[in-house]
Amino acid sequence: MADDPTPQGSFLRRFTARISASFNRLLRRNTSGSRATPVPLASGPDAPTTSYPGAALLMRRVSTDVTSTPTNATATTAPADIPFDRLTPVVTPPSSQGGPLLPRGFPPLANPAAALAPDEASTDPRSGRAHARSTDKVKPPPYDPLGETEVQLQHGSPAGLWFNPGPTALATALSTSDVAMQRAIDLLVRERMVVFDVGAGFGLLSLVAARRCTEGQVYAFEPVPDYAALLERSASRNSMHHLHVEKYALGDRDGEARLHLSGRPGHSRLDIAGLPPEPAGLLPVALRTVDQVVGKSLAPPPDLLVVDVEGAEASVLRGAAHVLRAARPVVVLSLHGTGAAIAKLLDSFGMDAYALGAGDARPPTAAHRWAVGFPRERVHLQTYVGPLSHRAIVEPDRVR
């Protein structure tokens, strides 16, 4: 075939020569030592699967036992299942050795337990719980009615006053509740009067009275602590330092009583008045009488006695018998279906009772909501009967 002059013979000769030359070069490369001899690959589960022209990449599994820490480690390449906080510190060789730049190891911790402190967000499978940042632990404060912002009332007798409504009904917050009593107080109170507001609640009537008697005193009696605190905030907001909040109840005896709390704000009542709407528990409260408060000089005798105690008004009047006969104050009451009994009781004290907003001067009945009582000998006060009896005083859309 070597002497074949045809084109096919020339091609075969050239092809054979190239294969022989390539094979000879391969033999010389493996035996000449010009190249580095391949290093056998490391064996074991961590051995790499690909060979490299240089030294093999050594991989090793680091023991999780922190007590057996080698000091001559040269590289750290950890599988994904090795926890990073258990890696062996790495010693970086000096640059004079010409070695590769390796990551610098972390210095040992003075307090290893500090590394596991819950100051960072992480889920640690060893502890089985999630750690949160310290800022994530801050919870919003619970609802606090004392933190409500005061509103400035815009209608009726309390217009212009700052009032903290708390959880009260919207009608009270808008000063459209008990309009007749608001206007009666606004009409009857003078600058140097002493006013008792029994069952003050959130204190709207007390604020109306305090604005009128700037040189007098207002004593608000409210046994529910949250309501009393709201009234104190409102009084401070209006700079009414002559308004005093007394945190006990008034009745016909001295001692203690049970106050039935209500789910409706402002509707709590003493046990002698029965259960309130939406009962929400019992609150033991201190109980005194108007006669005792005045007799022990806890307050001067009132010129105006305002009573709104959710059906226990007669009990308050019986406990004020001496004051009503001696000091002869004007009385303004919320009736709660006790109008006939109130009229009879005031008559026994020498006072005439009139229904507020009845349209004419008439004694209150069970159908009336508010009443006012005047001492019979104070004839000049009878001039207020006409304005107080007129139905216009209960229309909330009218201003004073």
ZIHUPE-V952604 format. One record per residue. N is the residue number from 1. RES is the residue in three letters. SS is DSSP state (h for helix, s for strand, l for the rest). PSI is psi in whole degrees, -180 to 180 (none if undefined). OMEGA is omega in degrees with one decimal (999 if undefined). Layout:
BEGIN
N:RES:SS:PSI:OMEGA ; N:RES:SS:PSI:OMEGA
END
This chain:
BEGIN
1:MET:l:-25:-179.8 ; 2:ALA:l:-25:-179.9 ; 3:ASP:l:9:-178.6 ; 4:ASP:l:117:-177.2 ; 5:PRO:l:-2:-175.4 ; 6:THR:l:163:178.1 ; 7:PRO:h:-34:179.7 ; 8:GLN:h:-39:179.4 ; 9:GLY:h:-40:178.3 ; 10:SER:h:-40:-179.6 ; 11:PHE:h:-43:-179.9 ; 12:LEU:h:-37:178.4 ; 13:ARG:h:-45:-179.5 ; 14:ARG:h:-41:-178.6 ; 15:PHE:h:-42:179.4 ; 16:THR:h:-40:179.8 ; 17:ALA:h:-41:-179.0 ; 18:ARG:h:-39:179.8 ; 19:ILE:h:-42:179.9 ; 20:SER:h:-42:179.6 ; 21:ALA:h:-43:179.9 ; 22:SER:h:-40:179.9 ; 23:PHE:h:-41:178.8 ; 24:ASN:h:-41:178.7 ; 25:ARG:h:-37:-179.9 ; 26:LEU:h:-40:177.9 ; 27:LEU:h:-42:179.6 ; 28:ARG:h:-36:-178.7 ; 29:ARG:h:-39:-177.6 ; 30:ASN:h:-21:-175.3 ; 31:THR:h:-9:-174.5 ; 32:SER:h:-27:-177.6 ; 33:GLY:l:6:177.5 ; 34:SER:l:-20:178.2 ; 35:ARG:l:156:178.3 ; 36:ALA:l:137:-179.9 ; 37:THR:l:131:-179.6 ; 38:PRO:l:138:179.1 ; 39:VAL:l:134:179.2 ; 40:PRO:l:144:-179.7 ; 41:LEU:l:148:177.1 ; 42:ALA:l:144:-179.9 ; 43:SER:l:163:179.0 ; 44:GLY:l:175:-177.1 ; 45:PRO:l:-19:-179.2 ; 46:ASP:l:6:-176.8 ; 47:ALA:l:141:177.0 ; 48:PRO:l:158:-177.0 ; 49:THR:l:1:-177.5 ; 50:THR:l:136:178.2 ; 51:SER:l:154:-178.8 ; 52:TYR:l:153:179.9 ; 53:PRO:l:-26:-180.0 ; 54:GLY:l:-156:179.5 ; 55:ALA:l:146:-178.4 ; 56:ALA:l:148:177.7 ; 57:LEU:l:114:-177.2 ; 58:LEU:l:130:177.6 ; 59:MET:l:140:179.3 ; 60:ARG:l:152:177.9 ; 61:ARG:l:128:-177.3 ; 62:VAL:l:134:180.0 ; 63:SER:l:144:178.2 ; 64:THR:l:-1:178.0 ; 65:ASP:l:111:-175.4 ; 66:VAL:l:-13:-178.5 ; 67:THR:l:-24:-179.9 ; 68:SER:l:75:-176.2 ; 69:THR:l:114:178.1 ; 70:PRO:l:154:-178.2 ; 71:THR:l:-10:-176.6 ; 72:ASN:l:34:179.7 ; 73:ALA:l:142:-178.9 ; 74:THR:l:-26:179.8 ; 75:ALA:l:153:178.3 ; 76:THR:l:109:175.9 ; 77:THR:l:104:-171.1 ; 78:ALA:l:138:171.5 ; 79:PRO:l:168:-173.8 ; 80:ALA:l:-21:-175.7 ; 81:ASP:l:0:178.4 ; 82:ILE:l:124:177.9 ; 83:PRO:l:136:-174.2 ; 84:PHE:h:-28:-179.7 ; 85:ASP:h:0:177.5 ; 86:ARG:h:6:-179.4 ; 87:LEU:l:144:179.8 ; 88:THR:l:134:177.0 ; 89:PRO:l:142:-177.1 ; 90:VAL:l:134:178.0 ; 91:VAL:l:121:-177.2 ; 92:THR:l:125:179.7 ; 93:PRO:l:152:178.4 ; 94:PRO:l:155:-176.8 ; 95:SER:h:-18:-179.3 ; 96:SER:h:-20:180.0 ; 97:GLN:h:-11:177.7 ; 98:GLY:l:13:-179.6 ; 99:GLY:l:168:178.6 ; 100:PRO:l:159:179.4 ; 101:LEU:l:115:-177.4 ; 102:LEU:l:155:179.3 ; 103:PRO:l:142:-178.6 ; 104:ARG:l:135:-178.4 ; 105:GLY:l:158:177.6 ; 106:PHE:l:141:177.2 ; 107:PRO:l:152:179.9 ; 108:PRO:l:146:-178.0 ; 109:LEU:l:139:176.3 ; 110:ALA:l:-36:178.5 ; 111:ASN:l:95:-177.4 ; 112:PRO:h:-28:-179.1 ; 113:ALA:h:-20:-179.7 ; 114:ALA:h:-23:179.9 ; 115:ALA:h:-21:-178.7 ; 116:LEU:h:12:-180.0 ; 117:ALA:l:142:-175.8 ; 118:PRO:l:60:178.2 ; 119:ASP:l:-2:178.0 ; 120:GLU:l:154:179.8 ; 121:ALA:l:117:179.7 ; 122:SER:s:160:172.2 ; 123:THR:s:111:-174.6 ; 124:ASP:s:114:-179.0 ; 125:PRO:l:-21:-179.8 ; 126:ARG:l:-32:-179.9 ; 127:SER:l:-19:177.3 ; 128:GLY:l:19:179.3 ; 129:ARG:s:161:-178.2 ; 130:ALA:s:135:174.6 ; 131:HIS:s:141:-178.8 ; 132:ALA:l:157:175.5 ; 133:ARG:l:156:-178.2 ; 134:SER:h:-33:179.5 ; 135:THR:h:-24:178.8 ; 136:ASP:h:-14:-178.5 ; 137:LYS:h:-10:-178.2 ; 138:VAL:l:121:179.8 ; 139:LYS:l:148:177.6 ; 140:PRO:l:146:-179.4 ; 141:PRO:l:154:177.5 ; 142:PRO:l:162:-179.3 ; 143:TYR:l:129:-178.6 ; 144:ASP:l:110:-179.1 ; 145:PRO:h:-24:179.2 ; 146:LEU:h:-16:180.0 ; 147:GLY:h:0:179.8 ; 148:GLU:l:146:-179.8 ; 149:THR:l:137:176.7 ; 150:GLU:l:148:176.6 ; 151:VAL:s:151:177.1 ; 152:GLN:s:118:-176.3 ; 153:LEU:l:147:-171.7 ; 154:GLN:l:-9:-172.6 ; 155:HIS:l:154:171.4 ; 156:GLY:l:-162:-177.3 ; 157:SER:l:-35:-179.6 ; 158:PRO:l:9:-175.3 ; 159:ALA:l:132:179.6 ; 160:GLY:l:-15:-179.8 ; 161:LEU:l:145:170.9 ; 162:TRP:s:131:-171.8 ; 163:PHE:s:132:176.5 ; 164:ASN:l:102:-173.9 ; 165:PRO:l:-21:-177.6 ; 166:GLY:l:-136:179.7 ; 167:PRO:l:18:-174.3 ; 168:THR:l:170:-179.9 ; 169:ALA:l:156:-178.3 ; 170:LEU:h:-35:-179.7 ; 171:ALA:h:-38:178.1 ; 172:THR:h:-41:180.0 ; 173:ALA:h:-29:179.8 ; 174:LEU:l:7:180.0 ; 175:SER:l:33:176.5 ; 176:THR:l:14:177.5 ; 177:SER:l:141:-179.1 ; 178:ASP:l:46:-177.2 ; 179:VAL:h:-36:-178.3 ; 180:ALA:h:-43:179.8 ; 181:MET:h:-36:177.6 ; 182:GLN:h:-46:-176.4 ; 183:ARG:h:-30:175.2 ; 184:ALA:h:-43:177.7 ; 185:ILE:h:-43:-179.1 ; 186:ASP:h:-30:-178.2 ; 187:LEU:h:-34:-171.5 ; 188:LEU:h:-28:-173.0 ; 189:VAL:l:138:175.2 ; 190:ARG:l:173:-166.7 ; 191:GLU:l:-37:-171.9 ; 192:ARG:l:22:-179.0 ; 193:MET:l:160:168.0 ; 194:VAL:s:126:-175.5 ; 195:VAL:s:132:170.3 ; 196:PHE:s:126:174.5 ; 197:ASP:s:101:-175.0 ; 198:VAL:s:124:-173.1 ; 199:GLY:l:51:-171.4 ; 200:ALA:l:-27:-178.9 ; 201:GLY:l:-128:-179.7 ; 202:PHE:l:-7:167.5 ; 203:GLY:l:18:-178.2 ; 204:LEU:h:-42:179.2 ; 205:LEU:h:-36:177.9 ; 206:SER:h:-39:179.3 ; 207:LEU:h:-40:178.0 ; 208:VAL:h:-44:-179.7 ; 209:ALA:h:-41:-177.7 ; 210:ALA:h:-32:177.9 ; 211:ARG:h:-28:-178.1 ; 212:ARG:h:-38:-176.6 ; 213:CYS:l:71:-176.2 ; 214:THR:l:-24:178.3 ; 215:GLU:l:10:179.3 ; 216:GLY:l:-153:-178.5 ; 217:GLN:s:143:174.9 ; 218:VAL:s:128:177.7 ; 219:TYR:s:115:-179.4 ; 220:ALA:s:122:-178.9 ; 221:PHE:s:114:-178.0 ; 222:GLU:l:113:-176.4 ; 223:PRO:l:-18:-179.7 ; 224:VAL:l:119:-173.1 ; 225:PRO:h:-42:-177.9 ; 226:ASP:h:-42:179.3 ; 227:TYR:h:-42:179.1 ; 228:ALA:h:-39:178.8 ; 229:ALA:h:-39:176.8 ; 230:LEU:h:-41:179.4 ; 231:LEU:h:-39:177.9 ; 232:GLU:h:-39:177.8 ; 233:ARG:h:-42:-180.0 ; 234:SER:h:-41:179.0 ; 235:ALA:h:-40:177.8 ; 236:SER:h:-38:-179.3 ; 237:ARG:h:-32:179.4 ; 238:ASN:l:7:179.5 ; 239:SER:l:41:179.0 ; 240:MET:l:81:-177.7 ; 241:HIS:l:-9:176.9 ; 242:HIS:l:8:175.6 ; 243:LEU:s:118:-175.4 ; 244:HIS:s:131:-179.4 ; 245:VAL:s:120:178.0 ; 246:GLU:s:121:-170.6 ; 247:LYS:l:59:173.1 ; 248:TYR:l:169:-176.8 ; 249:ALA:s:158:175.6 ; 250:LEU:s:141:179.4 ; 251:GLY:l:-145:-176.5 ; 252:ASP:l:10:179.8 ; 253:ARG:l:170:178.7 ; 254:ASP:l:135:179.8 ; 255:GLY:s:-135:178.8 ; 256:GLU:s:157:178.3 ; 257:ALA:s:167:177.3 ; 258:ARG:s:129:178.1 ; 259:LEU:s:122:176.9 ; 260:HIS:s:114:178.0 ; 261:LEU:s:154:-177.3 ; 262:SER:s:147:173.9 ; 263:GLY:l:-15:175.2 ; 264:ARG:l:117:-177.7 ; 265:PRO:l:134:177.6 ; 266:GLY:l:5:-177.9 ; 267:HIS:l:15:176.4 ; 268:SER:l:149:-178.1 ; 269:ARG:s:156:177.3 ; 270:LEU:s:158:-175.9 ; 271:ASP:h:-25:179.6 ; 272:ILE:h:-16:179.4 ; 273:ALA:h:3:179.2 ; 274:GLY:l:-175:-178.2 ; 275:LEU:l:141:176.9 ; 276:PRO:l:171:171.9 ; 277:PRO:l:139:-179.7 ; 278:GLU:l:64:179.9 ; 279:PRO:s:140:-176.3 ; 280:ALA:s:26:176.3 ; 281:GLY:s:176:-178.3 ; 282:LEU:s:146:177.8 ; 283:LEU:s:114:175.1 ; 284:PRO:s:131:-178.1 ; 285:VAL:s:155:174.2 ; 286:ALA:s:143:-176.7 ; 287:LEU:s:131:176.0 ; 288:ARG:s:178:177.2 ; 289:THR:l:160:176.4 ; 290:VAL:h:-41:179.2 ; 291:ASP:h:-38:179.5 ; 292:GLN:h:-42:-179.8 ; 293:VAL:h:-44:-179.7 ; 294:VAL:h:-40:-177.4 ; 295:GLY:h:-33:178.8 ; 296:LYS:l:13:177.8 ; 297:SER:l:30:173.2 ; 298:LEU:l:-21:177.2 ; 299:ALA:l:152:175.9 ; 300:PRO:l:164:178.6 ; 301:PRO:l:139:-176.7 ; 302:PRO:l:148:168.8 ; 303:ASP:l:-24:177.4 ; 304:LEU:s:128:179.5 ; 305:LEU:s:113:179.4 ; 306:VAL:s:127:-174.6 ; 307:VAL:s:123:174.9 ; 308:ASP:l:89:-173.6 ; 309:VAL:l:34:170.0 ; 310:GLU:l:49:173.9 ; 311:GLY:l:-7:179.9 ; 312:ALA:l:26:-177.0 ; 313:GLU:h:-38:-179.7 ; 314:ALA:h:-36:177.9 ; 315:SER:h:-40:178.8 ; 316:VAL:h:-41:179.9 ; 317:LEU:h:-40:177.6 ; 318:ARG:h:-35:176.9 ; 319:GLY:l:-5:178.6 ; 320:ALA:l:23:-174.0 ; 321:ALA:h:-45:-177.8 ; 322:HIS:h:-42:180.0 ; 323:VAL:h:-41:-178.9 ; 324:LEU:h:-33:-179.5 ; 325:ARG:h:-29:-174.4 ; 326:ALA:h:-49:-175.6 ; 327:ALA:l:-23:176.5 ; 328:ARG:l:56:177.1 ; 329:PRO:l:165:168.6 ; 330:VAL:s:143:-176.7 ; 331:VAL:s:131:174.1 ; 332:VAL:s:126:-172.6 ; 333:LEU:s:150:164.7 ; 334:SER:s:128:-163.6 ; 335:LEU:l:-44:-178.0 ; 336:HIS:l:45:176.3 ; 337:GLY:l:14:-178.3 ; 338:THR:l:27:-173.8 ; 339:GLY:h:-44:-177.8 ; 340:ALA:h:-43:179.6 ; 341:ALA:h:-36:179.3 ; 342:ILE:h:-43:-179.8 ; 343:ALA:h:-41:179.0 ; 344:LYS:h:-39:-179.4 ; 345:LEU:h:-42:178.5 ; 346:LEU:h:-34:178.1 ; 347:ASP:h:-35:178.7 ; 348:SER:h:-21:177.4 ; 349:PHE:l:9:179.0 ; 350:GLY:l:37:-178.6 ; 351:MET:s:146:175.6 ; 352:ASP:s:132:-178.2 ; 353:ALA:s:139:179.4 ; 354:TYR:s:145:177.8 ; 355:ALA:s:135:177.2 ; 356:LEU:l:134:176.5 ; 357:GLY:l:23:-179.6 ; 358:ALA:l:-13:-178.2 ; 359:GLY:l:-22:175.3 ; 360:ASP:l:172:-177.6 ; 361:ALA:l:109:178.9 ; 362:ARG:l:154:178.0 ; 363:PRO:l:150:179.2 ; 364:PRO:l:150:175.0 ; 365:THR:l:-176:-179.8 ; 366:ALA:l:-20:-177.9 ; 367:ALA:l:-14:-176.7 ; 368:HIS:l:153:-176.4 ; 369:ARG:l:-32:-176.0 ; 370:TRP:s:155:178.7 ; 371:ALA:s:159:175.7 ; 372:VAL:s:138:-179.7 ; 373:GLY:s:131:179.7 ; 374:PHE:s:139:170.8 ; 375:PRO:s:138:-174.3 ; 376:ARG:l:-32:-176.7 ; 377:GLU:l:-14:179.9 ; 378:ARG:l:76:-171.7 ; 379:VAL:h:-33:-176.0 ; 380:HIS:h:-23:178.6 ; 381:LEU:h:-16:-179.2 ; 382:GLN:h:-15:178.0 ; 383:THR:h:-19:179.1 ; 384:TYR:h:-10:-175.6 ; 385:VAL:h:-43:-178.9 ; 386:GLY:h:-55:179.8 ; 387:PRO:h:-36:-178.8 ; 388:LEU:h:-26:-179.3 ; 389:SER:h:-17:-176.6 ; 390:HIS:l:138:-176.2 ; 391:ARG:h:-20:-177.2 ; 392:ALA:h:-22:-176.5 ; 393:ILE:h:-14:-179.4 ; 394:VAL:h:6:178.5 ; 395:GLU:l:112:-173.7 ; 396:PRO:l:-14:-178.1 ; 397:ASP:l:-3:177.7 ; 398:ARG:l:145:176.5 ; 399:VAL:l:163:-176.6 ; 400:ARG:l:none:999
END
